Amino acid sequence: MVLQISRSPLKPTITWEALPADFVLPDDPVENIHQPTLAAALTDALGAAGLISSQMLVGSNFGLVANVNKKIVVKAPDWFYVSHVHPVAEGVIRRSYTPNLEGEPVGIVMEFLSESDGGELSLRSTPPFGKFHFYEQILQVPIYVTFDPYEPTLEVRALQNGRYVIMPSNADGRIWIPELKLFLGIWWGQRLCQSMHWLRWWDRSGNLLLWSAEQKEQECQRAEQERQRADLLANKLRSLGIDPDS
């Protein structure tokens, strides 16, 4: 995808205001069937590892809101992470998220590139704003991840001196994400009967964070191994004339 460039010399006025109750949030469909599953897999691994707490906000295709020059702007990344948000009142459903007003700034945004031009790398600095520009200059998100599952290619950009800089990968092709203290990389395999390239997390020691289904499978394998060891021990005791059940 070609990086679209359109920067305005005028500095916008950015404010963080509550979204009007009657504001109609965009309900655009996802661009391909893989985007929801990629996002769900990322969140599932964090949850299975116990790395998601109630104070965090982790979402997918969910509106991030800013007020730019007195106009509401909403972008819905394919995946995002906020370290700490204010709780909503009981019975209230969070419809969107306005950084600085409802909690901490957004720490990570991800976009899964599609075969069509979705504006993920657009620097358009005038309404409706390119996503790249919105994340870099308006929300000022520290980490912006773009992933093309069809190539596959992964780029992680970190905000440095007000501009995104592509971060290098390590020898294993993984990139350190300081906001989560985890590595992010590409992994080929199957989940929910879909064989494809996935984005996955690794800890500082290089251990893969398992999905919940993988954890369950691993527990079943361990239980089976323990059963086999118990059977071997019981058979050995019987061969010695000892009843293991007595």
Secondary structure, 3 states (H helix, E strand, C coil): CCCECCCCCCCCCEECCCCCCCCCCCCCCCCCCHHHHHHHHHHHHHHHCCCCCCCCEEECCCCEEEEECCEEEEECCCEEEECCECCCCCCCCCCCECCCCCECCCCEEEEECCCCCCCCCECCCCCCCCHHHHHHHHCCCCEEEEEECCCCEEEEEEEECCEEEECCCCCCCCEEECCCCEEEEEEEEEECCEEEEEEEEECCCCCECCCHHHHHHHHHHHHHHHHHHHHHHHHHHHHCCCCCCC
